[in-house]
Amino acid sequence: MLLINNDENDGGFETLDVVRRYFTRIFTVLSKDVRELLSNLNLSKDEIKEVKKELAFLSEEKQKEFLKELAKDSK
């Protein structure tokens, strides 16, 4: 159980490391189409994890292009 003291003197919960790390992360949600393309590839869990890291900063259109090229290369 996490107990947070909201005392003005100690700076509040914003000073906790875990809270700061959470809010500095970038969260990306893959669209249904992109997830389907990814699941159709014959990749291991580790390979899928690496591909997801590559997709994180691409637009949805570029994600689809990337996965289509990857599918062509893996055949």
MARTORDO-433411 format. One record per residue (C-alpha): x, z, y; residue number from 1; residue in three letters. Coordinates in nm, 2 decimals, padded with zeros to 4 digits, always signed. Each point is the difference from the previous one (the first is absolute). Layout:
<rs>
- X|Z|Y|NUM|ala
...
</rs>
This chain:
<rs>
- +00.00|+00.00|+00.00|1|met
- +00.13|-00.09|+00.34|2|leu
- -00.07|+00.24|+00.28|3|leu
- +00.03|-00.13|+00.35|4|ile
- +00.03|+00.23|+00.29|5|asn
- -00.14|-00.17|+00.31|6|asn
- +00.18|+00.23|+00.24|7|asp
- +00.10|-00.17|+00.33|8|glu
- +00.33|+00.19|+00.01|9|asn
- +00.14|-00.15|-00.32|10|asp
- -00.08|-00.37|+00.07|11|gly
- -00.28|-00.04|-00.25|12|gly
- +00.00|-00.20|-00.32|13|phe
- +00.16|-00.30|+00.16|14|glu
- +00.33|+00.17|-00.03|15|thr
- -00.01|+00.01|-00.38|16|leu
- +00.24|-00.25|-00.16|17|asp
- -00.25|-00.12|-00.26|18|val
- -00.26|-00.08|+00.27|19|val
- +00.25|-00.19|+00.22|20|arg
- +00.12|-00.20|-00.30|21|arg
- -00.36|-00.09|-00.10|22|tyr
- -00.08|-00.13|+00.35|23|phe
- +00.32|-00.21|+00.03|24|thr
- -00.08|-00.20|-00.32|25|arg
- -00.15|-00.34|+00.02|26|ile
- -00.29|-00.05|-00.23|27|phe
- -00.09|-00.35|-00.12|28|thr
- -00.31|-00.09|-00.19|29|val
- +00.01|-00.32|-00.21|30|leu
- -00.31|-00.21|+00.01|31|ser
- -00.20|-00.07|-00.32|32|lys
- +00.13|-00.36|-00.01|33|asp
- +00.36|+00.12|+00.02|34|val
- -00.05|+00.27|-00.26|35|arg
- -00.15|-00.26|-00.24|36|glu
- +00.29|-00.24|+00.06|37|leu
- +00.24|+00.29|-00.07|38|leu
- -00.18|+00.11|-00.32|39|ser
- +00.01|-00.36|-00.13|40|asn
- +00.38|+00.00|+00.00|41|leu
- +00.17|+00.10|-00.32|42|asn
- +00.22|+00.27|+00.15|43|leu
- +00.10|+00.35|-00.10|44|ser
- -00.11|+00.31|+00.20|45|lys
- +00.34|+00.02|+00.16|46|asp
- -00.01|-00.37|+00.10|47|glu
- -00.35|+00.04|+00.15|48|ile
- +00.12|+00.30|+00.20|49|lys
- +00.29|-00.21|+00.14|50|glu
- -00.24|-00.29|+00.08|51|val
- -00.23|+00.24|+00.18|52|lys
- +00.29|+00.12|+00.22|53|lys
- +00.07|-00.36|+00.09|54|glu
- -00.37|-00.06|+00.09|55|leu
- -00.03|+00.31|+00.22|56|ala
- +00.10|-00.16|+00.32|57|phe
- -00.14|-00.35|-00.05|58|leu
- -00.34|-00.13|+00.13|59|ser
- -00.26|-00.06|-00.27|60|glu
- +00.05|-00.38|+00.02|61|glu
- +00.38|+00.05|-00.05|62|lys
- -00.07|+00.24|-00.29|63|gln
- -00.20|-00.26|-00.18|64|lys
- +00.26|-00.27|+00.06|65|glu
- +00.27|+00.24|-00.13|66|phe
- -00.20|+00.08|-00.32|67|leu
- -00.08|-00.37|-00.06|68|lys
- +00.37|-00.09|+00.02|69|glu
- +00.09|+00.29|-00.23|70|leu
- -00.26|-00.12|-00.25|71|ala
- +00.15|-00.35|+00.01|72|lys
- +00.35|+00.13|-00.05|73|asp
- -00.10|+00.23|-00.29|74|ser
- -00.15|-00.29|-00.21|75|lys
</rs>
